[in-house]
Amino acid sequence: MGLFKTRTAALYGVNALLIDVEVDVYRGSAKDFFMVGLPDTAVKESRERLKSSLTNAGFGYPNQAVTINLAPANIRKEGAGFDLPMALGILGASGTLPEDAANEFLISGELSLDGGIRPVRGALPMAVCAKEQGIRNLIVPAANAAEAAVVEDINVYAVRHLREIPKLLENPGEHPTADRNGSAPRAANALSVDFGEVRGQETAKRALEISAAGGHNVLMVGPPGSGKTMLAKRLPGILPKLTMDEAIETTKVHSVAGVLGEHSGLLRERPFRSPHHGVSNAGLVGGGSGMPRCGEVSLAHNGVLFLDEFPEFPRNVLDLLRQPLEDGRITIARGGISLTFPSQFMLVAAMNPCPCGYFGDPNRECRCTPPMIQRYVGKISGPLLDRIDIHVEVPPVKYRELREDQPAESSEKIRDRAERARDIQMRRGYANARMPAKMIRKHCKLDAASERTLETAVQRLGLSARAHDRILKVARTICDLEGIENILTAQLAEAVQYRSLDRTYWV
């Protein structure tokens, strides 16, 4: 009997921190089981799982006292992923494993009562942690091996049962490592929906192409059935392909949130998140009791956050979007813990023009009074609207357009143009939607005619300084799509057109 140490990792935001699991088995009552180091309830409950799994796996449980220390003690530990390293620590302290057997391994996994090993959250951040700490070997549940194997230069061992591990620790060379196939994103998005299926709505499709090319936020306004949701669901298919760095960042968020799915490797497609308008504050931006969790804005990182029925979301919930829209990240403070999650997403919102949905519809009569319309659209704050670059009307589709035989342009062709425009922007260092204010004058120069057009638009629409900057960014994206160096009147006028809802509804 004695002291034995294993190593694991605790999730902290979207990263993982190295944790030493120190197990001491000593003379005393078998009822004495002590755990220290800020464990949460799930970690404390591991005592019963450890006893049953060790016994049912054929190792037995020591008839001695056990103390487990999770160090460093100032970091909260949550989840059942500490089961496996603690079980191996008990085996080592009981003399079943050689003294230094686990020195070169980082270990994580949840135990079932029969000794089986269940998946855990955050295998990819743990693999990154192992590499950063110089640990070359990682033991994870088989269901998590694909995501952990994304990280190069470490050996990932997939295990299904506790009985496999002693032999693995003694002779790791005899145990196969996880396959790295699928670690790189595919060459193209393979979405089942395509813009070629959308009839009509050429103005809206043009606006979404500009949005995809520059990473701009979009608000679509139109009556029910005009195709707003249909258009939004096809937006990820025209966005530029994920880079390797973006894919790893996105996969880490989904892994930590526990929504990646078993046996999933690197995410290959940009996420599309569409929360219901009844979502809570914590559900949208993150939070909750205990260790803060990421919300929909982080799950949409490097992808699209679609908010249908935009005014139906509580105003206080929508206003929480200001920080992530501006900074590309969200900081959550709970009980002395402050965590920052990535949240650089494209916001796509859709709404009816009025409560009944038919204001401005040439075929249906609107039953709403002007005060009703003002109250409806007034649910969305002006500062939030300022952060949406493109406002576009989506009118009802005409019958002839619905019956048109000629196929519409495919998502692949639109994406090719968007990628060429995005390549131009990345040579400047950032997508146009993220262009720093100090660089706008450098990259968005106007001639005399364009200056007059912009001045007239700002004065007539009563636009804010933020809206002024966003018009210039959208105009810059239009020029990039067309391969034009300087912003001319035509491109600026089109950009101003995408702020026309400021005049129609909110002025």
N, C-alpha and C positions, 0 to 999 in steps of 0.2 A: 504494500500500500504506500502511496506517496503522491507527489504533485506531478501533473501532466498538463501541457499547454498545447492548444490548437489555435488556429487563426481563422477568422471569418470576417464579414464586413457588415456594417449597419448602414441602412439607407438614410441619407440626409439630403432632402430635396431630390434632385435628379442625379446626385453623386453618391458614392459609397465611401465610407471611412473604415480603415482597418481596425479590427477589434481582436484583442487577445482574450481567449477563453481559458482561464486558469481553473483547473479542477483539482481539488484536494480530497482524497479518500483516506480517512483516518479512523482510529479506534473510537467507537461510540455507538449509539443506538442507530439502527437502520432507519428509524423514524426522523432522525435529524437530517434535514435537507435544507441548506441555506443558499440563497442566491442574492448576490449584491452587484451593484453597478448600474442602477437605474433601469431595471427591466420593466416592461409594461405587463399587462395582465396576461396576454398571450404567451409571453416568455415565461412568466411565473408558473403558468399551467403546464409547462413542459415536464414537470416532475412526474406526473402520472403517465405521460406518453413515453418518457424515457424508461421507466420501470417496465412497462408492458412490452415495448419494442425490443429492449435488450433481452428480456426473458424469452419472448416468443421467437427471437432470432437465434436462440440457442446459446447466448453468451451468459445469461444470468445477470442478476443485479447484486452488487456487493452488500453483504450484511454488515455494513459499516456506515459511519456518518459521512456525508458529502457536503462540501462547500464549493460553490462555483462563483468566480469573480469575472465579470465582463468589464474589461478595461480598454480605454480610459473610462473612469466612472462618471465623468461629467457629461457624457453623451447618452441621450435616451436610446434605448434599444426596444424595438417593437417587431412583432411578427413571429412566425414559427420557424423561420429560417435558421435559428440558433440551435434547433433540436439536434441536428446531425453533428456539428462540432462538439456540443456538450456530451453527446453519447460516446463519441470517440475519446473525449477527454476522460470520461469515466472508465472506459476500457483501458486506456493507457495508464491511468492512475491505479487501476486494479492489477496491472502487470500483464494484461493480455496483449498489449502492443509494445514493441521496442521503445526505448526512451525517447529517441529522436525521430520516430517514424513519421510524424506529421510536420516536421520543421519546414519542408519545402512546399507545403500545400496551403491553399486557401479553400475553405470548405463551407458549403451552405446547403441546407435542405430541411424539409419538414418530415417528421417521422409519423407513420401510421402505427397502429397498435401491433400489427404483425411484423414490423420491421421494414415495411416498404417505404420508399422515399418519394414524397410528393413535391410538386413544383413550388417555387417561391417567386416573389416579385423581385425585380431588379437584378437579374443575372448578368445583363450587359454592363451596368455600372460596376458590379462586383468584378467582372473580368478586367475592366479598365483600371480599377483600383489595384488588382493583383499585378498588372503590368507596371503601373507607376511605382509600386512598392518593391519591384524586383522579384516578385514571386512567380515562378515559371509554371506552376501546376495549379489547376483549379478543379475541384470536385463539385459538381452540381447535379441535380436531378436530371434524368434523361430528357424530360419534357422541356428543360431549359437549355439544353446543350447547344441547340442551333443558334440561339441568340448570343450565347457566350462565345461561341466559336468565331464570331465576327472579328474579335480582337486578335490581331496577329502576334506572333512571338510568344504565345503561352500555350501550354498543353491543357486542353479541356477534356476531362474525363466524365463521361455520363454514367451514372449509377442508378440502379432501380431498387436495390435492397441493401440493407445494412450488412448482410453477410459478405457482400462483394468487397467491402472496403479494406479489411485487414490485409488481404492478399494484394490489393492494389497499392496500399502504402508500402508494403515490403518489396514488391516488384512492379513498379509502374510501367516498365518497358514491355511487360507482357499484356498490358491492358490497352485496347485500341483507344485512340483519341477521337474526339468528335470531328465529323466531316465539316470542312469549311465551304462546301458547295452552297451557292446561294448567298454568299456574303456580300456580293456586289449587286447594286441595283440593275435591273433589266434596262435595255437600251431605250425602251419606250413605255409609257403608261399603257396598261392593258385594261382600261375601264370598259364596262359593258355598255355604256351609253356614249353617244356620239352626237356632235352638232349637226351631222348630216341628217339626223332624224327630226330636226326642228324646222318647221315650215314657217315662213315669214319672219317677222321680228328682226329685220336686218339692222335696224338702229340699235336694238339691244345687243345683238351679237357683235356689232362693231364696238360698242362700249365695253363688253366683256373681253374682247380681244385686246383693247387698249389696257384694260385692267390687268390682264394676265401678263402683258409685255412689261408693264412698269410696276407691278405689285400694288396697284391702287385699290382702295376700298370702294365698294359700289352699293348704291341704294336703288332698287327697282320699285317703281310705283305703277300699279295697274290693277284692273278689276279682276275678280276671281276667274280662273280658267284661262287667263291670257298667256300662261306659260312661264311665270316667274320661277317657280320651283324647278321646272324642267330645265330651264337655262342654268340655274345655279348648280344643279347636280352635274352638269357637263363642264363646268369651269375647270375642275382639276385636270381634265383631259387635255386642256390647251395650255396649262402652265408648263414652264420649262422643267425638264427632268430633274429629279433630286440628284445633287452631287453626293459623293461618298460622305463628306462631313455632315451635310444636311440629313442624310439617311441615318447616320449614327446618332445625331442629336435627337431626331424624331423618335427613333426606336428606343432610346433611353427613357424618354418621357413615358411612352406607352408601356415599357417594361416596368417602371417604377409604379405606374398606376394600376398594373395588373390587368391590362386590357389587351396585351399583345397576343395572347393565345398560346396554347401549348405547341411545342415543336415548330414555333415560328422563328425565322431568322431575321435578317435585316428587312425593315419595311421598304418596299420598292415603289410605292405610290404615295403621292401627297395625301395627307389625311383630309377627310371631309367630315366635319362635325356639325350636327344640326340639332341642338337642344330644344326641348319644348319651351314655350313661353312661360310655363310654370316653374322653371328652374330657379333654385335658390341662389343666394349670393355665393355660398361655398361651392355649389355645383357649377357655377359659371366661371368664377375666377380662382377657386380653390379655398382651402381652409379646413374647417371641421374641428372636432375635439381632438386633444392629444397632438401628435405630430401632424403639422399641416400637410394636406394632400393637394395635388394639382387639380385644376378644374378644366372646363371645356376650352378655355382660352389657351391653355398649355397643350392639351391634347390636339389642338388645331395647329400647333407650331409647325411652320414651314408648309402649311396647307391652307384650308379654307374653313372659316367659321360662318355658317349660314344661319341667320336669325329670321325665320319666317314669321309673319304677323308681327312685325317689328313693334308697333305701338302697344301690343298686348303684353309685352314684357314690362314688369314694374320699373318705373323710372329710376328708382334708386339702384336697381340691378344694372340697368343699362349704363348709368353714369360710372359704374365701376370699370367700364371698358376704357375709360380715358387713359389711364396709365399704360396698359399694355399696347394700346394703339399708338401711343406717342413714343414709348421707350422700347417696345419689343420684349418686355419682361414684366413680371408681376411679383411684387414682394409681399409676403404674408407674415404677419407677426402674431404668434399665439403663445401665451404663457411663458414669456421669456425666450422663445425661439423665433428667430427671423430667418425665413427661407426665401430664396429668389428662384422662380421657375421661368424658363424661357417661354415666350408667348408672341413670337413674331409671325402673325397670321394675316391673311387677307379677310377682311370683314365683308360679307355679302349679305345685305339685308333686303327683305321684300315686304311690301305693305300695300294695302288697299288705299285708294285716295281719300276714302271717307268711311264712316262706320258701315254703311250699306254696301259699299264697294263699287258704286257705279257713277261717281262724280266724273263728269267729262265723257262718259260712255255715249257714243252716238246712237246706240241701239237700245239702251235701257235707261229708264228714268231714275234719277237720284232722288231719294226721299229725305235726304239730310238737309237741315238748315245750315246757314253759314256758321252760327255759333257751335253747332254740333261738329262741323268739320274742323273748326279751329281747336276745339277741345281735344279732338281725336289726334290730330297731328301735333298738338302741343304737348303730348305725352313724351315726345322726344326733345331733349334739350338742345338748344342752339349750339353749345360747345361740342356736343357729340356729333351733330350734323356737320359742323365745320371740319371734323376729322374724316369725313367721308368724301373722297375726292370726286366721285362721279355719281350724279343723280340722273337716272334715265327713266323715261316713261315707257311702259310696256302696254300698248293698246290691245284691244281684242284682235284676234287674227281674222282676216277676211276669208270668206268662203273660198274664193278663187285660190288664195294662197294655200289653204288647207288641201285642196284637190290638185295642186300643182304636181305634175309628173317629174319635172326636172329635179334631180337630187341636189340637195343643198351642199355647201362646202363642208368637207369632213374636218373632224377635230385635228387630225394629223397635219393637214395643210395649214390650219390656223396656228397650231403649235409651232410649226417650223418658222413662221414669221415672228411669233412672239419670242422664240429662242434667239433669233438673229438680233432682234431689238435688245433683248436682255444682255446679249454678249457685248453690244456696244456700250451699254450702261456699266457692266462690270469692269470694263477697261477704265472707267472713271473711278471705280471702287465701290459702287453701291447701286442698287436699283433706284429708279427715279423717285418712287414713293418714299424712300428713306434718304433722299438727298438732304444734307445739312443745309440749314438756312443760309449760312455764309457762302455756300457754293452756288446758290440759285443765280446770282448775278453773273457768275462766271459761265455757267452752262446754259442759261436761259436768257440770252441777250435778245433784245427786241429792236427792230428798226422803227422809224418815226411813225409809220402807218400802224404798226402793231401796238405801239405805245398808246396811240389815240384810241384804238379799239379796246384795249384793256382799261384805260381810264374811264371810258364811257360805261363799260360793263360794271366796274366797281361802284361808280356813282349811282347808276340807275338801279342796281340790285341791292345796294347798301351792304356790300360784302365786307367781311372782316379781313384783317391782315392775314390770318391763317388761310382763309378761302382764296385770297389773292395769290399766295404762294402755291397753293394746290392747283390752281388754274395753270400756272406756269409749269409745274411738274407734269401735268397731264399733256400740255402742249409739247413739252420736251419728248414725252413718250410717243406722241403722234409723229413727230419728226423722226424719231429713231425707227419707227415702223416703216417710214417712207424713205429712210436713208438720207435725210436732209440735215445739213449742219446747223443752220440758223432757223429760229422760229419766225415764220412768216404770218401774214394776216389770216390766211385760210386755216392754218393749224391752230392759231390762237382762237379764232372764232368758233371752231369745233369744240375746243376745250371749254370756252365760255358757255356753249350750248348745254354742256353737261352740268351746269349750275342753274339751269333755268327753273328748277323746282324752288329755289330760293325766292324767286319772284312770284311763282304761281301760288305757293301755299304759305310761306312763312314771312312774307313781307307785307 
